[in-house]
Amino acid sequence: MTTAPHTATAPLTVPATRASGCPFDPPPSVEHARKEEPVTRATLWDGSECWLVTRYQDVRDVLGDPRFSSDAKRPGFPFLTAGFKELASSNTSSFIRQDDPEHARLRRMLTADFMIKKVEAMRPQVQGIADDLLDRMTEGRTSADLVAEFALPLPSLVICLLLGVPYEDHDFFQERSRVLLNLTSTADDVRVSQDELLAYLEQLAETKRSEPDDGIVSRLAARGELSNRDIAAMGRLLLVAGHETTANMTALSTLALLRNPRQLAALREDPALIKGAVEELLRYLTIVHNGVTRVATDDVTIAGHTIRAGEGVICTINTANRDEGVFPGSDELDVSRDARRHVAFGFGVHQCLGQGLARAELQIAIETLLRRLPGLRLDIPFDDVPFRTDMGIYGVHALPIAW
């Protein structure tokens, strides 16, 4: 089959710019592609081209097909920025940038730590952390920055506990995480921050060999299969992903609910809706907003287009989650919707390992906020909220609230 011609009215560039309209919506150019030309060509920062796949089923087809590789070292792999290229293609890339069987071998070393049974057992501990943070945030005060005082420290404390990383070092790893995820970071910026974070985690792994504990880093060291550098690469992935994603989902979800008072009222009236509401918020907001990247290892046909071996592909999961054929009324937030089919955590063998923990943290965070702060409101004009358009994980840099 021949490749279908590119007929878009204007060149599509990625990362795409969000509109001045609703900040919860995907970029207009990518939404237009989903509706008019769902498998199309796009231009990257360095002038190279890749395929953009924007509809729900096509995204699942790509992410579920082993002929699309996650290996960033393969020729043709698409990188969203120079900094992301440095991060993904270094010699210390994590297992999410590897294919099976090596991907599966390394991932299995962590599976037990994120099983539903273990996550459920952690709920009382996570609830205790959430309550402690709100106690401190609200003591003698009627306003605060939700990001700094609740949304960020909650998942940071949890992932530090899981890994065995001292929480007192959180400023160090959060500062470096910001550099690694910033769309404007240069390759040199990323290299320096990555080296510093890896050196920290290598030293931690070495320490755990002689001073073991119950954390993931210690258990990986005790297996005797991985070098300190390998452990550091896995720890970096969990540390960065484990707090950045949930922190931004917590703050952005809170803001989305404040902007949708009927949905907020429905959750207050019926807390049993919280679990389903989290799935809907994950669908509606989709904070991995620039897409999931792959490269074809063989010629593959997707929606009538032949993607040749060596051609890069970006799956825009935010537009997939707005596909009206799967989610009718998809541009509206509806906490009563059954949104469990969303692809906010990806799809296929690389689907997010920590999704069970993320769900539990979000459910606890949102329920606790709504229950304990009945007067919760935004403390600045909505137009003044600083959205993270400059970051690989979407959200807000700060969220001033009052109660």
Residue pairs with C-beta under 8 A, 6 or more apart in sequence:
1 301
1 304
1 306
2 306
3 305
3 306
3 307
3 308
4 39
4 304
4 305
6 37
6 40
6 41
7 37
8 33
8 36
8 37
8 40
8 41
10 29
11 42
11 43
12 29
12 30
12 33
12 40
12 41
12 42
12 43
12 52
13 29
13 42
13 43
13 44
14 30
14 42
14 43
14 44
14 50
14 52
14 80
14 290
14 291
14 314
15 80
15 81
15 183
15 290
16 27
16 29
16 30
16 290
17 27
17 29
17 389
18 25
18 26
18 27
18 387
18 389
19 25
19 27
19 28
21 28
23 385
23 387
24 252
24 256
24 259
24 284
24 285
24 333
25 31
25 322
25 331
26 286
26 289
26 316
26 318
26 319
26 322
30 52
30 54
30 316
30 318
30 319
31 319
31 322
33 40
33 52
33 54
33 319
34 54
34 55
34 316
34 319
34 320
34 322
34 323
38 53
38 54
38 55
38 58
38 303
39 51
39 52
39 53
39 54
39 58
39 302
39 303
39 304
39 305
40 51
40 52
40 54
41 49
41 50
41 51
41 52
42 49
42 50
42 51
42 52
42 314
43 49
44 50
44 78
44 79
44 80
45 79
45 80
45 81
45 82
46 79
46 82
48 78
48 312
50 78
50 311
50 312
50 313
50 314
51 302
51 305
51 307
51 311
51 312
51 313
51 314
52 291
52 313
52 314
52 316
53 59
53 62
53 302
53 303
53 313
53 314
53 315
53 316
54 316
54 319
54 320
55 303
55 319
55 320
55 323
55 325
56 320
56 321
56 323
56 325
56 326
56 343
57 323
57 326
58 302
58 303
58 320
59 292
59 315
59 316
59 317
59 320
59 343
59 347
60 320
60 343
60 347
60 348
61 302
62 68
62 294
62 302
62 313
62 315
63 292
63 294
63 315
63 343
63 346
63 347
63 348
63 350
64 347
64 348
65 300
65 348
66 99
66 100
66 349
67 296
67 297
67 298
67 300
68 294
68 295
68 296
68 297
68 300
68 313
69 77
69 99
69 294
69 295
69 296
69 297
70 96
70 97
70 98
70 99
70 103
70 293
70 294
70 350
71 77
71 97
71 98
71 99
71 295
72 79
72 85
72 88
72 89
72 93
72 97
72 293
73 89
73 93
73 97
74 295
74 297
74 310
75 295
75 310
76 295
76 296
76 310
76 311
76 312
77 88
77 89
77 293
77 294
77 295
77 312
78 293
78 295
78 312
78 313
78 314
79 85
79 88
79 89
79 293
80 183
80 290
80 291
80 293
80 314
80 392
81 183
81 184
81 185
82 186
82 187
83 179
83 180
83 182
83 183
83 184
83 185
83 186
83 187
83 189
83 190
84 183
84 190
84 392
85 187
86 187
86 190
86 191
86 194
87 93
87 180
87 190
87 194
88 97
88 293
89 97
90 191
90 194
92 194
92 198
92 229
92 232
92 233
92 236
93 233
94 233
94 234
94 236
94 237
95 102
95 103
95 106
95 107
95 234
95 237
96 103
96 237
96 350
98 106
100 349
103 349
103 350
104 349
106 234
107 353
109 220
109 223
109 225
109 226
109 234
110 216
110 234
110 238
110 353
111 353
112 118
113 162
113 216
114 353
114 354
114 356
114 357
115 356
116 356
119 356
119 357
119 360
120 360
122 158
122 357
122 360
123 360
123 364
125 158
125 161
126 154
126 158
126 360
126 361
126 364
127 364
127 368
129 154
129 157
129 158
130 150
130 154
130 364
130 365
130 368
131 368
131 372
133 149
133 150
133 153
133 154
134 150
134 368
134 369
134 372
134 373
136 149
137 144
137 149
137 150
138 144
138 372
138 373
138 403
142 402
142 403
143 379
143 400
143 401
143 402
143 403
144 150
144 400
144 401
145 398
145 399
145 400
145 401
146 250
146 251
146 254
146 399
146 400
146 401
147 247
147 251
147 395
147 396
147 397
147 398
147 399
148 398
150 250
150 365
150 369
151 247
151 248
151 250
151 251
151 254
151 365
151 399
152 174
152 243
152 247
153 170
154 246
154 247
154 250
154 361
154 365
155 242
155 243
155 245
155 246
155 247
155 250
155 358
155 361
156 167
156 170
156 174
156 242
156 243
156 247
157 167
158 242
158 357
158 361
159 165
159 238
159 239
159 242
159 243
160 166
160 167
160 170
161 167
161 215
162 215
162 216
162 238
162 242
162 357
163 215
163 216
163 217
163 235
163 238
163 239
163 242
164 204
164 208
164 213
164 214
164 215
164 216
164 217
164 218
165 173
165 204
165 215
165 217
165 235
165 239
169 200
172 200
173 197
173 200
173 239
173 240
174 243
175 193
176 193
176 194
176 196
176 197
177 197
177 239
177 240
177 243
177 244
178 391
179 185
179 189
179 190
179 192
179 193
180 190
180 193
180 194
180 197
180 240
181 240
181 244
181 391
181 392
181 393
182 189
182 390
182 391
182 392
183 290
183 390
183 391
183 392
184 390
185 193
194 236
197 232
197 236
197 239
198 229
198 232
198 233
198 236
199 232
200 232
201 217
201 231
201 232
201 235
201 236
201 239
202 228
202 229
202 231
202 232
204 217
204 232
204 235
205 217
205 220
205 221
205 228
205 231
205 232
205 235
206 221
206 228
208 215
208 217
208 218
208 221
208 222
209 221
209 222
212 218
212 221
212 222
216 235
216 238
217 231
217 235
220 226
220 231
220 234
220 235
221 228
221 231
226 234
238 354
241 352
241 354
242 354
242 357
244 393
245 287
245 288
245 358
245 393
246 358
246 361
246 362
246 365
247 395
248 287
248 388
248 393
248 394
248 395
248 396
249 281
249 282
249 285
249 287
249 358
249 362
249 395
250 361
250 362
250 365
250 366
251 395
251 396
251 399
252 285
252 287
252 394
252 395
252 396
253 278
253 281
253 285
253 362
253 366
254 366
254 369
254 376
254 399
254 401
255 378
255 385
255 396
255 399
256 281
256 284
256 285
256 333
257 263
257 264
257 267
257 281
257 333
257 366
257 370
258 264
258 376
258 377
258 378
259 382
260 333
263 277
263 333
263 334
263 335
264 370
266 273
266 335
266 336
267 273
267 274
267 277
267 335
267 366
267 370
268 370
268 374
271 367
271 370
271 371
273 335
273 336
274 363
274 366
274 367
275 359
275 363
276 335
276 336
276 337
276 338
276 339
277 335
277 366
278 359
278 362
278 363
278 366
279 338
279 339
279 340
279 342
279 359
280 333
280 334
280 335
280 337
280 339
281 333
281 335
281 362
281 366
282 339
282 342
282 344
282 345
282 362
283 321
283 327
283 337
283 339
283 342
283 344
284 321
284 333
284 339
285 344
285 394
286 317
286 318
286 321
286 342
286 344
286 394
287 344
287 393
287 394
287 395
288 317
288 318
288 344
288 346
288 392
288 393
288 394
289 318
289 393
289 394
290 314
290 316
290 392
291 314
291 315
291 316
291 317
291 318
292 314
292 315
292 317
292 346
293 312
293 313
293 314
293 315
294 312
294 313
294 314
294 315
295 310
295 311
295 312
295 313
296 307
296 308
296 309
296 310
296 311
296 312
296 313
297 309
298 309
299 306
299 307
299 308
299 309
300 306
300 307
301 307
307 313
317 343
317 344
317 346
320 343
321 327
321 330
321 342
321 343
321 344
322 330
322 331
323 330
324 330
326 341
327 337
327 339
327 342
345 351
345 352
345 355
345 358
346 352
352 358
369 376
370 376
373 401
373 403
374 403
375 402
375 403
376 401
376 402
376 403
377 401
377 402
377 403
378 385
378 399
378 400
378 401
378 402
379 400
379 401
379 402
380 400
385 396
385 398
385 399
386 396
386 397
386 398
387 394
387 395
387 396
387 397
388 394
388 395
388 396
388 397
